[in-house]
Each structure stands twice: as structure tokens, then as C-alpha cells.
Amino acid sequence: MSKKIITISREFGSGGRYIGEQVAKALNIPYYDKKIIAKAAEQSGLSEEFIEKKGEYSPIKSMFAYAFVGRDSTGASLDDYLFSVQRDIILDIAAQGSCVIVGRCADYILKEDPSCINIFIHGNMPEKTARIMSMYEKTEAEAVKLIKETDKKRAFNYKYYTDQKWGIAQNYTLCLNSSQITYEKCIEIIADLAK
Amino acid sequence: MSKKIITISREFGSGGRYIGEQVAKALNIPYYDKKIIAKAAEQSGLSEEFIEKKGEYSPIKSMFAYAFVGRDSTGASLDDYLFSVQRDIILDIAAQGSCVIVGRCADYILKEDPSCINIFIHGNMPEKTARIMSMYEKTEAEAVKLIKETDKKRAFNYKYYTDQKWGIAQNYTLCLNSSQITYEKCIEIIADLAK
């Protein structure tokens, strides 16, 4: 196959990360997620722990606090710096060849790259809840709360850095409901499209 | 295959109607679009011409005009009546067996039906423009204007009757960019999913 960069955005609990990993395996191409975090940590001077926590949920704070806290004299915050570091890493990774990149606004960062296939994975609440309960040993109420909070943060972060609404079909090549389609079929459709 | 209702929402010029027709052919199941208009015309007492013009673009008028014009003593407008007639027809069609239904908020009308596969087809502006120029003998400027106006009306109509935003990935099983994926591959993916 010709060079293909597959970016995956996903709702929490939709299995998007798993689907991304399996697509990368099926196509025998690199998969980037934690690796991006590690690379960003090395290059930025920020701690890996900070980056893992903040990497996708950057500017979540009150607008008042945001305006005055944690900014340098140019107006850039530590969050903005981290986003900039991650963006450079994603551009560098994409330049190297075919790969799968999960999260981190990669679809937006690479929007001028014609080799990109941008995927959005979402799912139904009952299936997502069951997955989070099982993966993180949560009660149903805790899982629902965590899903809502996490996706709210992802949507906010995406809007902040891209000025686009998260989950709008027009921003992606393909959007799939993994609860209805099944993970296996999602993997098959995405891998087949890349070929 | 078990009973499958495939609803297709689509951007103007994205080839969604053609894709829907070809999916129905591939699966050898009925395709509904103009047929709905004809049925609605028969049952409503409204002219087929009025329905064809208004069927998907109902409440497009100023909010002031909407508040005072064309409503009966219950507050229902002719537009609302037409939507209600079309809804009943769609529910009736879906009860009869597998089919493809294009447009007319069918995804929302059938949202409780577990046999539904809801599809959203969109595309890139250059490809959509070229298609509309060729199909309707328009200049580039005319085609762009027509695409924007038609999709604006569709989005408004969808919002009005469903209270949902048109084109949000989460409302669909599958969303496809037909310019990137190609019509043929879209048809293949949808037909395969229904099987």
C-alpha cells in the first residue's frame, strides 16, 4: 500500500485505542500513543507524569484562571507549550511513513496531508459503560461519570486547539459506532480502506 | 440477512442518493425516496409538487413569519402536517421489511428500531461542486451556492424536527466521506455491513 497515516479520535470506552492497535498490527505499521507521550517528555523537559495527565486535556480550568495563571510573558501557557511539542512530534512521525496515531488532535495537525485517513470511533452508552466498568473496576455510576467527564474534556481540548467541534462527521474520512458495528468489523473496514 | 433498514442522510452533491440506490440494488431490497413523495402526496391531499419542494426543507422562513403564517388553530403548520404524513409513511415502510430510505429524517423517525443502520454521506467541496456542475449544468459559483444553501436548509430542517444537530457522528452507525473513500467503496462497505 502507499503511505497512509491513520489518525484515530475516539470516545472514552468506545474501544478506539484497541481498534487502532489492531489496525496497526493488521497493516504491520507503527502505532503511536504512549510513545508520543514518552517522546514529548524527553523533548520538552516536562515530566512524563504531567504529560500523560495533561496531554489530551490541556486547557481545562476556569476561564478566569486560564487568563492569569501559568502563562509566560508571551501569553503562552505550559499547556500551549506541551501542545506545540506534541504537534512537532506528530508531524515528524507522519513524515517518516505509514502509521496509526491515536488522539492528540492528530487529524487536525495533519489536515494538509493527503495521505491521512481520519477516523472517529464512538459507541453506545451501555457498551461503553460495561467496558469501562470492566477495565477500570468501576461501578456503573462511576463509569458513566468518568465517560462523560473524559469526553467533555476531550471535546473542550479539541475545540480549544482546533476551533472545530469534536465528533462532527465532516472532519473525518470515516466515523464508526463500534457498539453497533463490532470492534472486529471496525478493524477490518479501516485496514481494508488503508490498503 | 436479517431485516435491515438502511437510512441515508447526505450532503448535497456527495452522491448519497446514488450510493443508496446502489446499496439497495446490491442487497436486492426496496429503495425509497421519490416513492415516499408520491405516497405522501396520495395520502395528504397535498400536491406532489408542493411535497417535492417542501419535503426536506420545511420550516425555512423567518421566525416571525413562522410564528404567524400558515398555522391552524392548534398551532400546526402545513409543514408540520407534511412531516407527520411522511413520518407515518416511513414507519409503515420500515415495518414491512428491509429497505433503503434516503433523507427525510428517517434516522430520527426510526431511532427506536434496532434493525436500523444509519448512514451519513458527506464529501469534499471540489468533488461535490464538480458533481453538481455536471448534473445540473451550473457554473462553479452557482454550484457552490446551491450546495451551501441546500445543506443549510437540510441542517435547519433536521434541527427543527429532531432537535439534533445534522452531521454529528454520534447520531449515525457509519459516516463516510465519499470523495476520499469513492462511491464504489462506500457502497461495498454499507452493503457488507448490512449482510
Interface residues (C-beta under 8 A of the other chain):
Chain A: E11 I117 F120 H122 G167 I168 A169 Q170 Y172 T173 L174 C175 L176 N177 Q180 I181 K185 I189 L193
Chain B: E11 I117 F120 H122 G167 I168 A169 Q170 Y172 T173 L174 C175 L176 N177 Q180 I181 K185 I189 L193
